[in-house]
Amino acid sequence: MFDVIDATGSGYHDDPRMREVEAEMIRSHELCLKISSKKPTDPDYKSLLEELFRCEIDDSVAIVSPFYCDCGCRMTIGKHITINKGATILSPGRVVIEDHVLIGPEVKIATVDHDLYDRHNLFHFGQVTIKENAWICIGAIICPGVTIGKNAVVAAGAVVTKDVPDNVVVGGNPARIIKRIK
């Protein structure tokens, strides 16, 4: 089903292939519960993250619990990443986090939403990409299909519904450019 999501950007709840997504959500939820019950210094912490994301995690990556991700296999994590406590990442549409990214506490990232007219059955997906050296501040919300540009800053509490260019600060709801970074 993930191939269908990538190819079409949508999926129906009643599609039998959606069970694959649901199974990944259950697997990821169980692992996030285990991760969130451990200290980051626990020897099992990193191996649980690697099991969640189904890849090796660089030693420079810091993910502070509690942490929630509903489709760990759909995330790509770079190097020198910090994801602070309380982050929620809904990732069936895929999330790519490049190197040197800071994600503040209580940030929400979503790659899925419901159809306006068929909200109980039709889902729409859009990859979220956070480019190198971006900083997502406390409580920001990143909506499906958004790319956060290189060196960009998303201010605290911002709701990002559209792509953010490189080298800017955005804030507000909906987020808009409030400053250019030299």
Residue, then its C-alpha position, 0 to 999 in steps of 0.5 A: m500500500f505504501d507504493v500506492i500512497d507514493a504513486t497516487g497520494s491517496g488511499y481508501h480506508d476500505d482498501p484491503r491493502m490499507r491493513e499493511v499501513e495499519a500493521e505498521m502503525i501498530r508495530s510503530h506504536e508498540l515500539c514508541l511505547k517501549i522507547s518512551s519508557k526508557k531513558p535516552t542513556d539506556p543501552d536499549y534506547k538506540s536499538l529500539l529507535e533503529e528497530l522503529f525506523r528500520c535503519e541504523i541511526d547515527d550516534s549524533v542523533a538525539i531523540v528525547s522521549p516521549f516520542y511518537c511516530d506512527c509509521g517508523c519505516r516511512m522516516t528517513i533520519g539524517k545525522h546531527i538531528t535533535i528531536n525534543k520531547g513530545a514530538t508527534i510524527l504521523s508519517p505514512g506519507r513519508v518524512v525526510i529529515e536531513d542533517h543538522v535539523l533541530i525539532g523542538p518540544e511538542v512539534k507535530i508533523a503530519t503527512v496524512d489528512h482526511d478528504l473534505y467530502d469523504r472524510h471517513n474513508l479517503f485519506h490524502f498523503g504528502q511527504v514532509t521534507i525538512k532540509e539541512n540545518a532547519w530549526i522547527c521551534i516548540g509547538a509548531i505544526i507541519c502539514p502534509g506535503v510541506t518542504i521546510g527549506k535549508n537553514a529555515v526557522v519555523a517559529a514557535g506555534a507556527v502552522v505551516t501549510k505551504d513550502v518554506p523557502d531556504n534562509v527564512v523565518v516563518g511564523g503565525n497561523p498560517a505561517r508566513i515569512i517574517k524575516r530573511i536570514k542572511 
